[in-house]
Amino acid sequence: MIQKTAAPEARLDHPIRNFSVQLSPTPRGARLARLLATEQLRSWELPLDPARQLVAELAANAATHSRVRGRDFRLALYVVGDTLRIEVTDTCGDRLPRPQDPAPDSESGRGLVLVEALADRWGVTLGPYPRKTVWAEVNVVRDQVPDRGNASSGARGALPKETRG
């Protein structure tokens, strides 16, 4: 097998990175999506916020509003240049997300309002049937290195601890 490598002048300044995982459409799966995304962003030395909040909201929406028994959702992270793209794909293409205007005392309904506020761009891509992908993009600043003080240790087997607000 013959393999060719790109000439030095054709190489990208920043490599294209991706991460993908299939998770159960449950609260536990949504939480795991956020934790795995946080660790992946740390390994890529990218800022954690607002990306982990976007992952949390999109995964929670997939687990809450697009749950189909026996069908998982997929979380994918892509970094191309200075853009981080977060995608959550589920199998409820007939249920499109819409930002709501919840009552002040409502305990839910603010997820997409947060996505709209935190993301530089977001949207929905349909297909192939019955899938839909809700995506959000964030412009990343590479000189902002995430805090490694909460990084998990393989020796302890612990996941990072996060404060709850």
Beta strands, then each sheet from edge to edge (+ up, - down):
strand 1: 17-23
strand 2: 73-80
strand 3: 83-90
strand 4: 121-126
strand 5: 132-139
sheet 1: 1+ 2- 3+ 5- 4+
end
